[in-house]
Every structure is written in C-alpha cells, then in structure tokens.
Amino acid sequence: MRSPEPQPGAPAPRPRDAGPRAIGRVLESLEILARERGGQTLSELSHRLSSPKSSLFYLLRSLNRLGYLVRGEDGRYRLGPGAFTFAMAALSNRELPELSRPFLEDLAAKCGETALIGTLASDGTVAVYIDRVESHNPVRYTVSVGDQRPLYCSALGKLLLAYMSPEQQDEYFRTAKFKSLARHTITDRATLRKALVEIRRVGLSMTRDELSEGSAGLAAPIFGRDGQVVAALVVGGPTVRIVPNLARFGKMTRDTARAISRVLGAGEEPAVAVAEAR
C-alpha cells in the first residue's frame, strides 16, 4: 500500500533533510528536472534521490512557491520560470558585457546618449545594469555597473517585467511596494499591467519622469538562443532630448537589441512597428 503524499496546507513536520543535506537535495532535484523535459512526480524524484517523500515534498513545495519549479495538473514537477531566469541571468552576466560592448559603443555614438545593458537581479525583484557606455554630453544619464533599478518605474525594469511569465508577474504585483518617485511614476497596479501589455505589443519600453525628474529612457528586449528575454538594451538621457527623438531612438534601440540577440543565437524576432510616445 502506497503512503499518501503530504497535502498542501498540512502542518510541516521537522524535515529530515536539514542543512547541507537539504541543499544537496534541492540541487540534485533541479539537475534531474533540467534533464527530464517531461518532468518527474514526487515518487519518481524520491526514488531517484533515495529521499523520503515526506521531507522531499516540503523542499519541492518551497521551490514551487519561489517559482523555480511548477507542478502541473498531472502531478509532475518541471523547471519553473525562476530557474530559467536565474540561469539566463548568470550566463548574461558572463557573456553580454563582452559581446554587446561594440553595439553599445555604436549606439551611444549614433544617438549621443548613454547606452546600457541590464538584466534581472538573481532574486527577480529589481533590475541591475551590467554594462554601459556614457554620453559625452555635459548633461547626461549616469549610472554605475551594478546599480539597481525598480521594475515598476524604470525603462529597464518595465521591459523585463513585461516579458516575465504571468506567474512571475503575479508574484511581483503581490509582493512589490509601489512608491511615487517622480511626477509620472505609475503606482496603480491596473494601469501598470496595461502598460506592460503595450510594451510586449510594440517591443519597446519608455519612461519619462517616472524614476527621477528630468530623465527619460527607452528599452528593448535582448533574446537568447531559447527565445527567452535575457536582458534589455537601454538608451537613457534628459527628457528634453529623449522625447523629441523618441521615434528615431526607439528604432535604433530595437534594431541594436535585435543585432545583439542574433549574436547570442536568437532567431529573427517578428517585425513590430515602434509606437509614438503616449
């Protein structure tokens, strides 16, 4: 007679796999599921890991809650969006700065503004810049590599948020705190969700006086070989220079982002017309 699987909501017994042993079980589970495209049931993972189902269940439930795993209606566990985001962020942080540097330099020279590359931080709650080429203008958008930006009010952040899975977006909206940082900061969740749909439609994110007064930015997606967004290309500068050149800068940003995507092995993205700023 098979022992029943622990039910969600039941009080958690003290796990047998504690400390380093539990960490090992987590990593082994992720490695197995990375190789098994059809996923694995709790029983199958328990057998392969020689781990009791009772203790393994609570580890898998934690990974599911964090987005690293998903459990389908068939009861099989598969890698979730969090696992792919983590993997691609790690790869992009190693490869993108070197591969994209010539494109950044060319874009900054052509538009006269600061060009940047950014990706999601490992916890998926903020965006982080991983490389930049600054404008030579005396008044310019200046950041340092490693600087973080909120997802809800930066061109970089909104672009990455728009291309998250629905589950990741829901988790972000559930936990994020929106604060007004400038006169056009979007703090209404429904309004932001509509903006994210539009960003996906046109393939371009734009902010104007949302993160800080007097600054504006454009961001376009950079795709990896698997077709997932691994980073964003950003052009940032004073609002008075970005807004009058929105159509031209938008096209340059998207074209450059597509060129970087091709270098990373991505297929051709469907052409999308750049919309005028709202």
C-alpha positions as CSV (number, residue, x, y, z in Angstrom):
1,M,0.0,0.0,0.0
2,R,1.4,3.4,-1.0
3,S,1.8,6.0,1.6
4,P,-0.2,9.2,0.7
5,E,1.6,12.2,-0.4
6,P,1.6,15.1,2.0
7,Q,-1.3,17.5,1.4
8,P,-0.7,21.3,0.9
9,G,-1.7,23.2,4.0
10,A,-0.8,20.3,6.3
11,P,1.5,21.2,9.2
12,A,5.1,20.7,8.2
13,P,6.9,18.0,10.2
14,R,10.5,18.7,11.0
15,P,12.4,17.8,7.8
16,R,14.8,15.0,7.9
17,D,16.9,16.6,5.2
18,A,18.3,19.5,7.2
19,G,21.2,21.9,6.5
20,P,23.7,20.9,3.8
21,R,21.8,17.7,3.1
22,A,18.7,19.6,2.2
23,I,20.7,22.0,-0.1
24,G,22.1,18.9,-1.8
25,R,18.6,17.5,-2.4
26,V,17.5,20.9,-3.9
27,L,20.4,21.0,-6.3
28,E,20.0,17.3,-7.3
29,S,16.3,17.8,-7.9
30,L,17.0,20.8,-10.2
31,E,19.7,18.9,-12.1
32,I,17.3,15.9,-12.7
33,L,14.4,18.2,-13.8
34,A,16.8,20.1,-16.1
35,R,17.4,16.8,-18.0
36,E,13.8,15.5,-17.8
37,R,11.7,17.6,-20.2
38,G,8.6,15.6,-19.2
39,G,9.1,16.3,-15.6
40,Q,9.0,14.0,-12.6
41,T,6.5,13.0,-9.9
42,L,7.2,13.2,-6.3
43,S,7.5,9.4,-6.2
44,E,9.9,9.3,-9.1
45,L,12.1,12.0,-7.6
46,S,12.0,10.3,-4.2
47,H,13.2,7.1,-5.8
48,R,16.0,8.7,-7.8
49,L,17.3,10.7,-4.9
50,S,16.7,7.9,-2.3
51,S,15.0,10.5,-0.2
52,P,11.7,10.1,1.8
53,K,8.7,11.6,0.1
54,S,7.7,13.4,3.3
55,S,10.8,15.5,3.5
56,L,11.3,15.9,-0.2
57,F,7.7,17.2,-0.6
58,Y,8.4,20.3,1.5
59,L,11.6,21.1,-0.4
60,L,9.7,20.9,-3.7
61,R,6.9,23.0,-2.3
62,S,9.3,25.7,-1.3
63,L,10.9,25.7,-4.8
64,N,7.4,25.8,-6.4
65,R,6.5,28.8,-4.2
66,L,9.7,30.6,-5.3
67,G,9.0,29.9,-9.0
68,Y,11.9,27.6,-9.5
69,L,9.5,24.7,-10.1
70,V,6.0,24.3,-11.3
71,R,3.7,21.4,-10.5
72,G,1.3,20.6,-13.3
73,E,-2.2,19.1,-13.1
74,D,-0.6,15.7,-13.9
75,G,1.3,16.0,-10.6
76,R,4.7,16.2,-12.4
77,Y,7.3,18.8,-11.3
78,R,9.1,20.8,-14.0
79,L,11.5,23.7,-14.0
80,G,9.7,27.0,-13.5
81,P,10.4,30.5,-14.8
82,G,12.6,31.3,-11.8
83,A,15.1,28.6,-12.7
84,F,15.3,29.9,-16.3
85,T,15.6,33.5,-15.1
86,F,18.4,32.5,-12.7
87,A,20.3,30.5,-15.4
88,M,20.0,33.2,-18.1
89,A,21.0,36.0,-15.7
90,A,24.1,34.1,-14.8
91,L,25.0,33.5,-18.4
92,S,24.2,37.0,-19.5
93,N,26.3,38.5,-16.7
94,R,29.3,36.5,-18.0
95,E,28.8,36.9,-21.8
96,L,26.8,40.0,-22.5
97,P,29.2,42.7,-21.5
98,E,31.9,41.4,-23.8
99,L,29.6,40.5,-26.7
100,S,27.5,43.6,-26.6
101,R,30.2,46.2,-26.0
102,P,30.8,47.1,-29.7
103,F,27.0,47.6,-30.1
104,L,26.8,49.8,-27.0
105,E,29.6,52.0,-28.2
106,D,28.0,52.3,-31.7
107,L,24.5,53.1,-30.3
108,A,25.9,55.7,-27.9
109,A,27.8,57.4,-30.7
110,K,24.9,57.4,-33.0
111,C,22.3,58.8,-30.6
112,G,24.6,60.9,-28.4
113,E,23.0,59.4,-25.2
114,T,24.1,56.9,-22.7
115,A,23.6,53.2,-23.8
116,L,23.2,50.5,-21.2
117,I,22.6,46.7,-20.8
118,G,20.7,45.5,-17.8
119,T,19.1,42.3,-16.6
120,L,17.1,40.9,-13.7
121,A,18.9,40.6,-10.3
122,S,19.1,37.0,-9.1
123,D,16.0,37.4,-6.9
124,G,13.9,38.7,-9.7
125,T,12.7,41.8,-7.8
126,V,14.9,44.5,-9.3
127,A,16.8,45.2,-12.4
128,V,20.6,45.7,-12.5
129,Y,22.9,47.3,-15.0
130,I,25.7,45.1,-16.2
131,D,27.5,47.4,-18.7
132,R,27.2,51.0,-20.0
133,V,28.7,53.5,-22.4
134,E,28.1,57.0,-21.3
135,S,27.2,60.0,-23.4
136,H,29.8,62.7,-23.9
137,N,27.2,65.4,-23.3
138,P,27.9,67.6,-20.2
139,V,24.3,66.8,-19.0
140,R,23.8,63.1,-19.4
141,Y,22.3,60.0,-17.8
142,T,25.0,58.5,-15.5
143,V,24.9,55.1,-13.7
144,S,27.5,52.6,-12.5
145,V,27.7,49.0,-13.4
146,G,25.9,47.1,-10.6
147,D,23.3,49.9,-9.9
148,Q,19.8,48.6,-9.4
149,R,16.5,50.0,-10.6
150,P,12.9,49.2,-9.6
151,L,10.9,47.2,-12.1
152,Y,7.8,49.3,-12.0
153,C,9.2,52.8,-12.9
154,S,12.3,52.4,-15.0
155,A,12.5,51.7,-18.7
156,L,14.8,48.7,-18.0
157,G,12.6,47.3,-15.2
158,K,9.3,47.7,-17.1
159,L,10.7,46.0,-20.1
160,L,11.9,43.0,-18.1
161,L,8.7,42.9,-16.1
162,A,6.6,42.9,-19.3
163,Y,8.4,39.8,-20.6
164,M,8.1,37.8,-17.4
165,S,5.8,34.9,-17.3
166,P,2.2,35.5,-15.9
167,E,3.2,33.7,-12.7
168,Q,6.2,35.8,-12.2
169,Q,4.3,39.0,-12.8
170,D,1.6,38.0,-10.4
171,E,4.1,37.3,-7.7
172,Y,5.8,40.6,-8.3
173,F,2.5,42.5,-8.1
174,R,1.6,40.6,-5.0
175,T,4.8,41.5,-3.1
176,A,6.1,44.8,-4.6
177,K,5.5,48.1,-2.9
178,F,4.9,51.0,-5.3
179,K,6.1,54.4,-4.3
180,S,5.8,57.7,-6.2
181,L,9.4,58.8,-7.0
182,A,8.6,61.5,-9.7
183,R,5.6,63.2,-11.2
184,H,4.8,60.4,-13.7
185,T,5.5,57.4,-11.6
186,I,2.9,54.7,-12.1
187,T,1.7,53.4,-8.7
188,D,-1.7,52.0,-9.8
189,R,-1.3,48.3,-10.5
190,A,-4.1,48.1,-13.1
191,T,-2.5,50.9,-15.1
192,L,0.9,49.3,-15.0
193,R,-0.5,46.0,-16.1
194,K,-2.0,47.7,-19.2
195,A,1.4,49.4,-19.9
196,L,3.1,46.0,-19.8
197,V,0.8,44.6,-22.4
198,E,1.6,47.6,-24.6
199,I,5.3,47.1,-24.1
200,R,5.0,43.5,-25.3
201,R,3.0,44.6,-28.3
202,V,5.5,47.2,-29.6
203,G,8.7,45.6,-28.2
204,L,9.7,48.8,-26.5
205,S,9.5,50.3,-23.1
206,M,9.6,54.0,-22.4
207,T,9.7,56.1,-19.2
208,R,9.5,59.9,-18.8
209,D,10.0,61.5,-15.4
210,E,8.9,58.3,-13.7
211,L,12.1,57.3,-11.8
212,S,13.5,60.8,-11.5
213,E,12.6,64.2,-12.6
214,G,14.1,65.3,-15.9
215,S,15.2,61.9,-17.1
216,A,13.8,59.5,-19.7
217,G,14.7,56.1,-21.1
218,L,13.9,53.6,-23.8
219,A,14.5,49.8,-23.5
220,A,14.2,46.9,-26.0
221,P,14.4,43.2,-25.3
222,I,17.5,41.1,-25.9
223,F,16.7,37.4,-26.6
224,G,18.8,34.3,-26.0
225,R,19.0,31.2,-28.1
226,D,15.9,29.7,-26.5
227,G,13.8,32.7,-27.4
228,Q,13.6,34.0,-23.8
229,V,14.5,37.6,-22.9
230,V,17.9,37.5,-21.1
231,A,18.4,41.3,-20.8
232,A,17.4,44.7,-22.1
233,L,19.2,47.4,-24.1
234,V,18.6,50.9,-22.7
235,V,19.1,54.4,-24.0
236,G,18.9,57.0,-21.2
237,G,19.2,60.8,-21.1
238,P,17.5,64.0,-20.2
239,T,13.8,64.1,-21.0
240,V,14.2,67.2,-23.1
241,R,16.5,65.3,-25.5
242,I,14.9,61.9,-25.5
243,V,11.2,62.8,-26.1
244,P,11.8,64.8,-29.3
245,N,13.8,62.0,-30.7
246,L,11.6,59.1,-29.5
247,A,10.8,57.5,-32.8
248,R,14.4,57.6,-34.1
249,F,15.9,56.5,-30.8
250,G,13.3,53.8,-30.4
251,K,14.1,52.3,-33.8
252,M,17.8,52.5,-33.1
253,T,17.4,50.8,-29.7
254,R,15.2,47.9,-31.1
255,D,17.5,47.4,-34.1
256,T,20.6,47.2,-31.9
257,A,18.8,44.9,-29.5
258,R,17.9,42.6,-32.3
259,A,21.5,42.6,-33.6
260,I,22.8,41.6,-30.1
261,S,20.1,38.9,-29.9
262,R,21.4,37.4,-33.2
263,V,24.9,37.3,-31.8
264,L,23.5,35.3,-28.9
265,G,21.9,32.8,-31.3
266,A,18.3,34.0,-31.2
267,G,16.1,33.7,-34.2
268,E,14.6,36.6,-36.0
269,E,12.0,38.5,-34.0
270,P,8.8,39.4,-35.8
271,A,8.9,43.0,-37.0
272,V,6.9,45.3,-34.9
273,A,6.2,49.0,-35.6
274,V,7.5,51.4,-33.0
275,A,4.7,53.4,-31.5
276,E,4.8,57.0,-30.7
277,A,5.2,58.1,-27.1
278,R,2.0,58.4,-25.2
